[in-house]
Amino acid sequence: MTASHPVSITHILDTHLHADFVSGARELAAQIGATIGASAEAKVGFEHRPLSEGDTVSLGQLDLKVLRTPGHTPEHISFLLADSAAPQALFSGGAIIVGGAARTDLLGHDLSEPLARQLYHTLHDKLLKLPDEVNVYPTHGAGSFCAAPTSSERTTTIGRERKFNHLAQPQTEDEFVKRSLSGLP
């Protein structure tokens, strides 16, 4: 905390791990003494707080609720920001992005379809059940290798994605898998 910024960074949270980026979490945590939060399923080899579905990170009057959101990666988690009344924002990682979702094929051919099936359930059984007005802040956007190009916009809402995202439309699991794995660079 500084006089000009009366905020303390206490946690650094990763939604998922990938070999194509460096989060900087360990370096930042070492500099400021913050706790790294990562999916318990990731079994990372560094000091961290393992996070699972239903865990909460308190931010004073607000809470970040951990949601298990596999699909982009097997251990993927997202964070739902809520006050006592309702959810306000979703930090979705790659589970849902503007106009799509992050790719499921990056961990190898053998995992592409099983991860796409997990992503279907993450979207249709969990994230799209959130209220329309929930703001969505993904980690991936246009230009990321993890995401097929969809939009240059960086944020969205659940309602907007329900209306315009081709992966959020009513469809069978098999239709979703075919759609999510086609046309990838």
VENUR-V954972 format. One record per pair of residues at least 12 apart in sequence whose C-alpha atoms are under 10 Angstrom apart, sorted by the first residue. I is the first residue (numbers start at 0). J is the second residue. D is the distance in Angstrom with one decimal. If there is no record, write none. Layout:
BEGIN
[[I & J & D] [I & J & D]]
END
This chain:
BEGIN
[[0 & 31 & 9.8] [7 & 31 & 9.1] [7 & 33 & 9.0] [8 & 27 & 9.8] [8 & 28 & 9.2] [8 & 31 & 7.6] [8 & 32 & 8.5] [8 & 33 & 6.4] [8 & 34 & 9.0] [9 & 28 & 8.7] [9 & 31 & 8.3] [9 & 32 & 7.5] [9 & 33 & 4.6] [9 & 34 & 6.1] [9 & 35 & 8.7] [9 & 58 & 9.1] [10 & 24 & 9.4] [10 & 27 & 10.0] [10 & 28 & 8.0] [10 & 31 & 9.9] [10 & 32 & 8.9] [10 & 33 & 5.1] [10 & 34 & 4.7] [10 & 35 & 5.7] [10 & 36 & 6.8] [10 & 47 & 9.9] [10 & 48 & 9.4] [10 & 56 & 8.5] [10 & 57 & 9.9] [10 & 58 & 9.6] [11 & 23 & 9.4] [11 & 24 & 6.2] [11 & 25 & 8.8] [11 & 27 & 8.1] [11 & 28 & 7.2] [11 & 33 & 6.6] [11 & 34 & 6.1] [11 & 35 & 4.7] [11 & 36 & 6.0] [11 & 37 & 8.7] [11 & 47 & 9.5] [11 & 48 & 9.9] [12 & 24 & 7.8] [12 & 34 & 8.4] [12 & 35 & 5.8] [12 & 36 & 4.6] [12 & 37 & 6.1] [12 & 38 & 9.1] [12 & 47 & 9.6] [12 & 48 & 9.3] [12 & 50 & 9.5] [12 & 56 & 9.8] [12 & 76 & 9.8] [12 & 77 & 9.5] [12 & 78 & 8.9] [13 & 35 & 7.7] [13 & 36 & 6.3] [13 & 37 & 5.3] [13 & 38 & 7.7] [13 & 50 & 9.9] [13 & 75 & 8.9] [13 & 76 & 8.1] [13 & 77 & 8.7] [13 & 78 & 9.6] [13 & 92 & 8.2] [13 & 138 & 9.7] [14 & 36 & 8.6] [14 & 37 & 6.6] [14 & 38 & 7.1] [14 & 50 & 9.9] [14 & 65 & 9.5] [14 & 66 & 9.8] [14 & 67 & 9.5] [14 & 68 & 9.1] [14 & 72 & 9.6] [14 & 74 & 8.5] [14 & 75 & 5.7] [14 & 76 & 4.9] [14 & 77 & 5.7] [14 & 78 & 7.9] [14 & 90 & 8.3] [14 & 91 & 7.5] [14 & 92 & 5.4] [14 & 93 & 8.1] [14 & 94 & 9.2] [14 & 137 & 9.7] [14 & 138 & 8.4] [15 & 37 & 7.3] [15 & 38 & 7.1] [15 & 40 & 9.9] [15 & 41 & 7.9] [15 & 68 & 9.8] [15 & 69 & 9.3] [15 & 71 & 8.5] [15 & 72 & 6.9] [15 & 73 & 8.7] [15 & 74 & 6.5] [15 & 75 & 4.8] [15 & 76 & 6.6] [15 & 77 & 8.7] [15 & 92 & 7.2] [15 & 93 & 8.3] [15 & 94 & 9.9] [15 & 138 & 9.8] [16 & 37 & 8.7] [16 & 38 & 9.0] [16 & 41 & 7.7] [16 & 43 & 9.1] [16 & 71 & 10.0] [16 & 72 & 7.8] [16 & 73 & 9.7] [16 & 74 & 8.2] [16 & 75 & 7.9] [17 & 71 & 9.8] [17 & 72 & 8.2] [17 & 105 & 9.0] [17 & 106 & 8.9] [17 & 145 & 9.4] [18 & 105 & 9.7] [18 & 106 & 9.5] [19 & 105 & 9.7] [19 & 143 & 9.8] [19 & 144 & 8.3] [19 & 145 & 8.6] [24 & 36 & 9.1] [24 & 37 & 10.0] [24 & 47 & 10.0] [25 & 45 & 8.3] [25 & 46 & 8.7] [25 & 47 & 9.2] [28 & 46 & 10.0] [28 & 47 & 9.8] [33 & 47 & 9.7] [34 & 46 & 8.4] [34 & 47 & 6.4] [34 & 48 & 6.8] [35 & 47 & 4.8] [35 & 48 & 6.0] [35 & 49 & 8.6] [35 & 50 & 9.9] [36 & 48 & 4.7] [36 & 49 & 6.1] [36 & 50 & 6.4] [36 & 56 & 9.1] [37 & 49 & 5.5] [37 & 50 & 5.7] [37 & 51 & 8.7] [37 & 74 & 9.1] [37 & 75 & 9.0] [37 & 76 & 8.1] [38 & 50 & 4.8] [38 & 51 & 6.2] [38 & 52 & 9.0] [38 & 65 & 9.1] [38 & 66 & 9.8] [38 & 67 & 8.4] [38 & 73 & 9.9] [38 & 74 & 6.1] [38 & 75 & 6.8] [38 & 76 & 6.3] [38 & 77 & 9.3] [39 & 51 & 5.9] [39 & 52 & 9.4] [39 & 74 & 7.7] [39 & 75 & 9.7] [39 & 76 & 9.4] [40 & 67 & 9.7] [40 & 73 & 8.0] [40 & 74 & 5.2] [40 & 75 & 8.3] [40 & 76 & 9.4] [41 & 72 & 9.6] [41 & 73 & 8.2] [41 & 74 & 5.4] [41 & 75 & 8.2] [41 & 76 & 10.0] [42 & 74 & 9.0] [50 & 64 & 9.8] [50 & 65 & 7.0] [50 & 66 & 9.2] [50 & 67 & 9.2] [50 & 76 & 8.3] [51 & 64 & 9.5] [51 & 65 & 6.4] [51 & 66 & 7.3] [51 & 67 & 6.7] [51 & 74 & 9.6] [51 & 76 & 7.9] [52 & 64 & 8.0] [52 & 65 & 5.2] [52 & 66 & 4.8] [52 & 67 & 5.1] [52 & 68 & 8.8] [52 & 76 & 7.9] [52 & 77 & 9.2] [52 & 78 & 9.7] [53 & 65 & 5.3] [53 & 66 & 6.4] [53 & 67 & 8.3] [53 & 78 & 10.0] [54 & 66 & 8.1] [54 & 67 & 10.0] [54 & 78 & 9.7] [55 & 78 & 8.9] [55 & 79 & 9.3] [55 & 80 & 9.7] [56 & 78 & 9.1] [56 & 80 & 9.4] [57 & 80 & 9.8] [58 & 80 & 9.3] [58 & 81 & 9.9] [58 & 82 & 9.8] [59 & 82 & 9.7] [60 & 81 & 9.0] [60 & 82 & 6.6] [60 & 83 & 8.0] [61 & 80 & 6.8] [61 & 81 & 5.8] [61 & 82 & 4.8] [61 & 83 & 7.6] [61 & 86 & 9.8] [61 & 87 & 9.6] [62 & 78 & 9.3] [62 & 79 & 7.9] [62 & 80 & 5.7] [62 & 81 & 5.5] [62 & 82 & 6.5] [62 & 83 & 8.7] [62 & 86 & 9.4] [63 & 77 & 9.3] [63 & 78 & 5.6] [63 & 79 & 5.3] [63 & 80 & 4.6] [63 & 81 & 6.5] [63 & 82 & 9.0] [63 & 86 & 9.4] [63 & 88 & 9.3] [63 & 89 & 9.0] [63 & 90 & 9.2] [64 & 77 & 8.3] [64 & 78 & 5.5] [64 & 79 & 5.0] [64 & 80 & 6.5] [64 & 81 & 7.6] [64 & 86 & 9.5] [64 & 89 & 9.4] [65 & 77 & 6.0] [65 & 78 & 4.9] [65 & 79 & 6.5] [65 & 80 & 9.2] [65 & 90 & 9.8] [66 & 78 & 6.1] [66 & 79 & 7.2] [66 & 89 & 9.7] [66 & 90 & 10.0] [66 & 91 & 9.2] [66 & 121 & 9.4] [66 & 125 & 8.8] [66 & 126 & 9.2] [67 & 94 & 9.8] [67 & 121 & 8.0] [67 & 125 & 9.3] [68 & 91 & 8.4] [68 & 92 & 9.1] [68 & 93 & 9.1] [68 & 94 & 6.3] [68 & 95 & 9.5] [68 & 117 & 8.1] [68 & 118 & 7.3] [68 & 119 & 10.0] [68 & 120 & 8.6] [68 & 121 & 5.3] [68 & 122 & 8.1] [68 & 125 & 8.2] [68 & 126 & 8.5] [69 & 93 & 9.4] [69 & 94 & 7.3] [69 & 103 & 9.6] [69 & 114 & 7.2] [69 & 115 & 9.0] [69 & 116 & 9.3] [69 & 117 & 5.8] [69 & 118 & 6.0] [69 & 119 & 9.3] [69 & 120 & 8.6] [69 & 121 & 6.5] [69 & 122 & 9.6] [70 & 93 & 8.5] [70 & 94 & 6.8] [70 & 95 & 9.9] [70 & 100 & 9.0] [70 & 101 & 8.3] [70 & 102 & 8.2] [70 & 103 & 6.1] [70 & 104 & 9.6] [70 & 110 & 9.7] [70 & 111 & 9.0] [70 & 112 & 9.5] [70 & 113 & 8.1] [70 & 114 & 4.5] [70 & 115 & 5.7] [70 & 116 & 7.2] [70 & 117 & 4.9] [70 & 118 & 3.9] [70 & 119 & 7.6] [70 & 120 & 8.6] [70 & 121 & 7.2] [70 & 122 & 9.2] [71 & 92 & 8.9] [71 & 93 & 6.1] [71 & 94 & 6.3] [71 & 95 & 9.3] [71 & 100 & 7.8] [71 & 101 & 5.6] [71 & 102 & 5.6] [71 & 103 & 4.7] [71 & 104 & 8.0] [71 & 105 & 8.3] [71 & 106 & 9.0] [71 & 111 & 9.1] [71 & 114 & 6.6] [71 & 115 & 7.7] [71 & 117 & 8.6] [71 & 118 & 6.9] [71 & 145 & 8.4] [71 & 146 & 9.6] [72 & 93 & 8.6] [72 & 94 & 8.9] [72 & 101 & 9.2] [72 & 102 & 8.7] [72 & 103 & 6.8] [72 & 104 & 9.2] [72 & 105 & 8.6] [72 & 106 & 7.7] [72 & 110 & 9.3] [72 & 111 & 9.7] [72 & 114 & 7.0] [72 & 115 & 9.6] [72 & 117 & 9.3] [72 & 118 & 9.0] [73 & 103 & 9.3] [73 & 106 & 9.5] [73 & 110 & 9.1] [73 & 113 & 9.4] [73 & 114 & 6.9] [73 & 117 & 8.3] [73 & 118 & 9.4] [75 & 91 & 9.3] [75 & 92 & 7.9] [75 & 93 & 8.2] [75 & 94 & 7.7] [75 & 118 & 10.0] [76 & 90 & 9.2] [76 & 91 & 7.7] [76 & 92 & 7.5] [76 & 93 & 9.2] [76 & 94 & 8.2] [77 & 89 & 7.1] [77 & 90 & 5.7] [77 & 91 & 4.8] [77 & 92 & 6.2] [77 & 93 & 8.6] [77 & 94 & 7.5] [77 & 95 & 9.6] [77 & 126 & 9.7] [77 & 137 & 9.3] [78 & 90 & 5.0] [78 & 91 & 6.5] [78 & 92 & 8.6] [78 & 136 & 9.8] [79 & 91 & 8.1] [79 & 126 & 9.9] [79 & 129 & 9.8] [79 & 133 & 9.2] [79 & 134 & 9.8] [79 & 135 & 9.3] [80 & 133 & 9.2] [80 & 134 & 9.5] [81 & 133 & 9.7] [85 & 129 & 9.8] [85 & 130 & 8.9] [85 & 133 & 9.1] [86 & 129 & 7.9] [86 & 130 & 7.9] [86 & 132 & 8.9] [86 & 133 & 6.5] [86 & 134 & 9.0] [87 & 129 & 9.8] [87 & 130 & 9.1] [87 & 132 & 7.7] [87 & 133 & 5.2] [87 & 134 & 6.4] [87 & 135 & 9.0] [88 & 129 & 9.9] [88 & 132 & 8.6] [88 & 133 & 5.1] [88 & 134 & 4.5] [88 & 135 & 5.8] [88 & 136 & 7.4] [88 & 155 & 10.0] [88 & 156 & 8.4] [88 & 157 & 9.3] [89 & 126 & 8.9] [89 & 129 & 9.3] [89 & 133 & 6.8] [89 & 134 & 6.1] [89 & 135 & 4.8] [89 & 136 & 6.1] [89 & 137 & 8.0] [89 & 155 & 9.9] [89 & 156 & 8.8] [89 & 157 & 8.8] [90 & 134 & 8.5] [90 & 135 & 6.1] [90 & 136 & 4.8] [90 & 137 & 5.8] [90 & 138 & 7.7] [90 & 154 & 9.9] [91 & 126 & 9.0] [91 & 134 & 10.0] [91 & 135 & 6.6] [91 & 136 & 6.1] [91 & 137 & 4.8] [91 & 138 & 7.0] [91 & 139 & 9.1] [92 & 135 & 9.5] [92 & 136 & 7.6] [92 & 137 & 4.7] [92 & 138 & 4.5] [92 & 139 & 6.7] [92 & 140 & 10.0] [93 & 118 & 9.9] [93 & 136 & 9.6] [93 & 137 & 6.1] [93 & 138 & 6.2] [93 & 139 & 5.9] [93 & 140 & 8.8] [93 & 145 & 7.9] [93 & 146 & 8.0] [94 & 118 & 7.1] [94 & 119 & 9.7] [94 & 121 & 7.3] [94 & 122 & 7.3] [94 & 126 & 8.6] [94 & 137 & 7.8] [94 & 138 & 9.2] [94 & 139 & 9.4] [95 & 118 & 9.1] [95 & 121 & 9.0] [95 & 122 & 7.3] [95 & 126 & 8.1] [95 & 127 & 9.6] [95 & 135 & 8.1] [95 & 136 & 8.9] [95 & 137 & 6.8] [95 & 138 & 9.3] [95 & 139 & 8.9] [95 & 155 & 9.7] [95 & 157 & 9.2] [95 & 160 & 8.4] [95 & 164 & 9.2] [95 & 166 & 9.1] [95 & 167 & 9.1] [96 & 135 & 7.8] [96 & 136 & 7.8] [96 & 137 & 5.4] [96 & 138 & 7.9] [96 & 139 & 6.6] [96 & 140 & 6.7] [96 & 141 & 9.4] [96 & 146 & 8.2] [96 & 149 & 8.7] [96 & 150 & 9.2] [96 & 152 & 9.5] [96 & 153 & 8.1] [96 & 154 & 7.8] [96 & 155 & 7.9] [96 & 156 & 9.7] [96 & 160 & 8.4] [96 & 164 & 8.8] [97 & 135 & 8.4] [97 & 136 & 8.9] [97 & 137 & 7.7] [97 & 139 & 8.7] [97 & 140 & 7.1] [97 & 141 & 8.8] [97 & 146 & 9.8] [97 & 148 & 9.6] [97 & 149 & 6.9] [97 & 150 & 6.3] [97 & 151 & 8.3] [97 & 152 & 6.7] [97 & 153 & 6.7] [97 & 154 & 6.5] [97 & 155 & 6.0] [97 & 156 & 8.6] [97 & 157 & 9.7] [97 & 159 & 8.8] [97 & 160 & 7.0] [97 & 163 & 9.1] [97 & 164 & 7.4] [98 & 140 & 9.5] [98 & 147 & 9.6] [98 & 148 & 8.8] [98 & 149 & 5.5] [98 & 150 & 6.5] [98 & 151 & 9.8] [98 & 152 & 9.2] [98 & 155 & 8.7] [98 & 159 & 8.8] [98 & 160 & 6.3] [98 & 161 & 9.4] [98 & 162 & 9.6] [98 & 163 & 6.5] [98 & 164 & 4.4] [98 & 165 & 6.9] [98 & 166 & 7.9] [98 & 167 & 8.7] [99 & 140 & 9.5] [99 & 146 & 8.0] [99 & 147 & 7.9] [99 & 148 & 8.7] [99 & 149 & 6.7] [99 & 150 & 8.9] [99 & 160 & 8.0] [99 & 163 & 9.0] [99 & 164 & 5.5] [99 & 165 & 6.6] [99 & 166 & 5.9] [99 & 167 & 7.8] [99 & 179 & 8.5] [100 & 115 & 10.0] [100 & 118 & 8.4] [100 & 119 & 9.9] [100 & 122 & 8.9] [100 & 137 & 9.2] [100 & 139 & 8.7] [100 & 140 & 9.4] [100 & 145 & 8.9] [100 & 146 & 6.8] [100 & 147 & 8.1] [100 & 149 & 9.3] [100 & 164 & 8.8] [100 & 165 & 9.6] [100 & 166 & 7.4] [100 & 167 & 9.3] [100 & 179 & 8.2] [101 & 115 & 10.0] [101 & 118 & 9.3] [101 & 137 & 9.5] [101 & 138 & 9.4] [101 & 139 & 7.1] [101 & 140 & 8.7] [101 & 143 & 9.1] [101 & 144 & 8.9] [101 & 145 & 5.4] [101 & 146 & 4.5] [101 & 147 & 7.1] [101 & 148 & 9.8] [101 & 179 & 9.1] [102 & 114 & 9.1] [102 & 115 & 8.2] [102 & 118 & 9.5] [102 & 144 & 8.5] [102 & 145 & 5.5] [102 & 146 & 5.6] [102 & 147 & 7.0] [102 & 179 & 7.5] [102 & 180 & 7.8] [102 & 183 & 8.3] [103 & 115 & 5.7] [103 & 116 & 9.3] [103 & 117 & 9.3] [103 & 118 & 8.0] [103 & 145 & 8.4] [103 & 146 & 9.3] [103 & 176 & 9.6] [103 & 179 & 8.0] [103 & 180 & 7.6] [104 & 145 & 9.0] [104 & 179 & 9.4] [104 & 180 & 7.4] [104 & 183 & 8.9] [105 & 144 & 9.2] [105 & 145 & 7.5] [111 & 176 & 9.1] [111 & 179 & 9.7] [111 & 180 & 7.8] [112 & 173 & 9.7] [112 & 176 & 6.7] [112 & 177 & 8.8] [112 & 179 & 9.3] [112 & 180 & 7.9] [113 & 176 & 8.9] [114 & 176 & 9.1] [115 & 172 & 8.8] [115 & 173 & 9.4] [115 & 175 & 7.8] [115 & 176 & 5.5] [115 & 177 & 8.8] [115 & 178 & 9.6] [115 & 179 & 7.0] [115 & 180 & 7.7] [116 & 172 & 6.6] [116 & 173 & 8.0] [116 & 175 & 7.9] [116 & 176 & 6.3] [116 & 179 & 9.7] [117 & 172 & 9.5] [117 & 176 & 9.6] [118 & 166 & 9.7] [118 & 172 & 9.6] [118 & 175 & 9.1] [118 & 176 & 8.8] [118 & 179 & 9.3] [119 & 166 & 8.1] [119 & 167 & 8.7] [119 & 170 & 9.5] [119 & 171 & 8.9] [119 & 172 & 6.3] [119 & 173 & 9.2] [119 & 174 & 9.8] [119 & 175 & 6.6] [119 & 176 & 7.5] [119 & 179 & 9.2] [120 & 172 & 8.2] [122 & 161 & 9.9] [122 & 166 & 8.2] [122 & 167 & 6.9] [123 & 161 & 9.8] [123 & 166 & 9.1] [123 & 167 & 7.0] [123 & 168 & 8.8] [123 & 169 & 8.4] [123 & 170 & 9.4] [123 & 172 & 9.5] [126 & 157 & 7.8] [126 & 161 & 9.9] [126 & 167 & 9.6] [127 & 157 & 6.6] [127 & 158 & 8.4] [127 & 160 & 8.5] [127 & 161 & 6.9] [127 & 167 & 7.5] [127 & 168 & 9.9] [128 & 157 & 8.8] [128 & 161 & 9.8] [129 & 156 & 9.9] [129 & 157 & 6.9] [129 & 158 & 8.8] [130 & 156 & 9.1] [130 & 157 & 6.8] [130 & 158 & 7.2] [131 & 156 & 6.5] [131 & 157 & 4.8] [131 & 158 & 3.8] [131 & 159 & 7.3] [131 & 160 & 8.7] [131 & 161 & 7.9] [131 & 162 & 9.7] [132 & 155 & 9.5] [132 & 156 & 6.0] [132 & 157 & 6.4] [132 & 158 & 6.2] [132 & 159 & 8.7] [133 & 155 & 8.7] [133 & 156 & 5.5] [133 & 157 & 5.7] [133 & 158 & 7.7] [133 & 159 & 9.8] [134 & 154 & 7.4] [134 & 155 & 6.0] [134 & 156 & 4.3] [134 & 157 & 6.6] [134 & 158 & 8.9] [134 & 159 & 9.5] [135 & 153 & 9.0] [135 & 154 & 5.8] [135 & 155 & 5.1] [135 & 156 & 5.1] [135 & 157 & 6.6] [135 & 158 & 9.8] [135 & 159 & 9.8] [135 & 160 & 9.2] [136 & 153 & 7.2] [136 & 154 & 5.2] [136 & 155 & 6.9] [136 & 156 & 8.5] [137 & 153 & 7.2] [137 & 154 & 6.8] [137 & 155 & 8.6] [138 & 153 & 8.6] [138 & 154 & 9.5] [139 & 153 & 8.0] [139 & 154 & 9.9] [140 & 152 & 7.4] [140 & 153 & 6.0] [140 & 154 & 8.8] [141 & 153 & 8.1] [144 & 184 & 8.8] [146 & 183 & 8.8] [146 & 184 & 9.7] [147 & 179 & 9.4] [147 & 180 & 10.0] [147 & 181 & 10.0] [147 & 182 & 8.3] [147 & 183 & 6.3] [147 & 184 & 7.4] [148 & 183 & 9.1] [148 & 184 & 9.4] [149 & 164 & 9.1] [165 & 178 & 8.4] [165 & 179 & 9.1] [166 & 178 & 7.5] [166 & 179 & 7.1]]
END
